[in-house]
């Protein structure tokens, strides 16, 4: 596998090669991707809150329904993003950013996390924690749950995409295009018809770019994010209630959002990846979720 990066396991090599035939054209999409009507969802309260001093800042994501996956006309879509289906999500809380090294180190110093991840000489602090596996992430959410008395967990894949879209229907929460001034990704390989730019070759501190409409940063790029679900090659039989899909290839877990090393195609809202649950790489991190009581 090539280090930059591996949509490892995403598609067979032949299909992956076919996806990249031809050079991307520069341009800007005109559709801002916004829903004209938010249906049965309301704007989230984007004021972040903390459940403990060392906890990640959380944002309440509103209940609602959305169409998960990519439409047949979406450029660079993958066959594992189908069939589209309507999913109804109950309100929940999601961390405003990926978990940082500082937050991970607090868990480690408190005895909740045993793994000491390498920062690849990029720095710790407010950079997203990397070199952590899905299994490591489970240690972190267990520590948060024990510390707060609340049930922290990884988000489901449906919750993740719902939150990433934040009421939009385009390829990205920014519309049908995104550029390196809006997210950290391989700017030399932008999405079809989108402008290119800088390739930074490493993570950036979290919240280096503007939040989406629901107050979440870095849902596109920076680090792939582990979610709770087992891997399945398509959405046939997937839950429609927003819960995690805990059947299928459960030796592997789903990854969402793309990373600093991936091109624009892989950081689309609908894009999916996966890897073995014990794998640690410099491309992977995670954010956390928990249920909320709606007044």
N, C-alpha and C positions, 0 to 999 in steps of 0.2 A: 504494500500500500504506500502511496506517496504521502509525504508528511503534510503537504498543502492540499487540502486536508483530505482527504478521504470523505466523499459522501460514502464512507465505508458502509457497505451493506445496503445502500439506498437503491441502486439499480445494478444489474449486471454490467460488466465493463463495456460490452458491445453497445448496449442501449445508452450508457452514459456518454460514450464517444459520439454517438449519433446526435445527442442533445446539443453538442457543442460545435457541430459543423457550421461554418459560416461565422463571420465577424459580427459583433454587435454593432448596431447603428446608433448614432447619437441623436438625441431628440428629447423632448419633454412631453409626457402624456398630458392631455387636456382634461381628463376626467378626474376630479378630486376624490372619487371613490366614496363620497359620503352618502349615507342613506337619507333619502328625502324624508322618511318617517322612521323614527326609532322603534316603531311597533310597540310591543309591550315592555320595552326597556326604557329606563330614564337615565339622564346623565348621572354619572357617579359623583359622590362627594369626594373630590380629589384631595381633601386635606388628609395628609398622612398621620398615622398615630403609632405609638409604641406600646407594646405590652410589657416591656421591661427595658432597663437601660441599655443592655447589650443586644436587644432584639432588633431585627431589621424593621425599618419603617414600612408600615402596611397601608394599603389603600383599599377601601370598600368598593367592590365591583358589583354593579346592580344586577338584579335578576332580569332575564330576558331571553329571547329566542334569536338564533342566527342561522345562516346557511353555512355549514362547515365543509371545507374542501374547496377545490378550484373548479370553475366552469370550463366547459370544453373549449371555449374560445380564448382562455387565458394563455398568453405566450409563455412558453417554457414550463408549462405545467407538467407534472409527473403523473403517471398512471396510478401511483399509490395514494393519490389525493382524491380518489373517487370511490364510490359515487357520492356526489353532493347529497346532503340530507339536512333537514332542519333539526336543530338541537336546542332544547330548552334548558337553561342554566339557572340554578337558584343563586341568590346573592352569596358572595363569599369575599374573603379578604386575600389580597395577593401582595407580596412584597414589592415595593416601589421600584426596586432595582434587583439585580442579581445579588446573591449573598457575597459580601466582600471578604478579603483576607482578614481585615480587622474583626469582623463578626465571627469568622471561622476560628481565629486565634483565641477569641474569648471563650468559645466552646472548648477548645483544646486545653486552655489553661484551667478551666473549671472541671476538667476530667470527663466531659461529655463526648469529645471527639479524640480519638487516638492518633489519627493520621496527621502528619505534618507535611502539607503539600509544598512542593517546590514552586517558586514564583517565576522561574525561567529567567531570573535576573531582570525582571521588568519592574519590580517593586511590589510591596504588599499594601497595607493600609486600605485605601478606598478603591483599589482595583478589584475586579471580580475574582473570587477564589477560583483557581484552575487546578488541574491535576487531581480532581476529586471524582470518584466513581458514583454511580447511583447508590451503591451500598453505603458509601461515605455520607452521602446526602441523607440517607435514612438515619444515621447516627445523629446528624445535626438536628433534624426535625424532632427526634425523640428527646434530645436535650432541651430544645425549646419547649416542648410539651411538658416535660417534667418541671422546668423552671417557672412556667407561667400557669400551669394547671389548665391550659387550653390545648386543643387537639390540632397541633401543627402537622403538616404533611406536604408532600409535593403536589402541585396542581395536577389535575387530570389533563389529558391532551385537549379535550374539548374546552375546558376552562381556559387553558393557555391560549388557544386560537381565538376564542371569544374575547378575551382581554386584550390580545394583541391587535385585533381588528378595531376594538373600541367604537363599534357602530359603523365601520367603513366596509365597503365591499370591493375595493380595488385590490391590486396585488400587494400593496403595503398600506399601513395606516396613514401614510403621507399621500396616498393616492395611487395612481398606476405607475409612479416612478419614485425612486429614492436615490439619493446621491451621497458621496462621502462626507458632505457637510451636514448630513442628517443621521448618519450611522457609521459604525466602524466595520468595514468589510473590504474585500479585494476590489478596490476602486478601478483597477484596470480591466475588470470583467463585469461591467454593469449589466443590469437586466436589459432585455431587448428594448431598443428605442429609448433608453435612458442615458443621461450623461454619466461619464466616468470621472475619475479623479484619483486622489491619493490612495496608495496602499501602504498602510502604516506598519504592517508585519508584526503586530503585537496587540494585546488588549489595551484599552484606555480606561482611566478611572470611570466608575459608574456615573451615570447622569452627566456625561460629557455633552450630550445632545438634548434637545427639547423633548419633553414627555409627550406621549400621545394624549388624546382627548380625555382619557380616564386617569391621567396622572402617572402613567407607567413609563419608565425610561428603558431604552436599549432592548426592546422586544425584537428588534431587527439587528442581527450582528453582535459583535463583541465576543460573546461566548454562546455556543450551543447550550441549551438548558435541558437538563433531565426532567422528565415528567413521570408520573406514577405508572402509566400504562405499559402493558406488555406490547411487543411489536406484532402488528398484523399488516399484511401486504396491501390491504385495501379496507374500505369501510363497510363492506357487506357484513351485516350482523352486529355492527358497533352500537353501543348504547346511544340513546337519543335524549337522555336525561342529564347529560353533563358529567356523569360519573366516569371514573377510570375504567378502561376495558382490561380486565384482569384475566382474560383468556387469550390463547394464542401462543406465540413464542415467548414464554415468560423467562427464558434465560437472557433475553434481550429486552431493553427498555427503550421507549421512544425519546428522541431528542428533538427540540424545537428551536427555531429562531436563527439558525446559522451562526457562523463565527467570523472573527476578524480575518480568517484565511479564505473565506468562501466568497464567490461572486454573487452578483445581485440575484440570480436565479434562486439561490439557496437560502436567501433571507426573506423570501416572500412570506406573507401571512400563512399561506397554506402549506408551505414546504415542510417535509418530514424527513427525519433520519432516525437511525437507531444504532445501538452498540450493546455489547455484553455488559452486564450490570457491574462487573468488577473492573472495567477498563478505566484507567486514568490517563488523560492527555491534557496538553496545554490549550486545547480548543474547547474544553467542556467546563461548565459550571452549573448553577441552578438557582432558582428562586423558590420561595416557600409560599404556602397557602394555608388558610384555615377557614372553617365555617364561621358564619356570623349570625347573630340573632337580629332579625329585622323588626324594628318597632312598628 
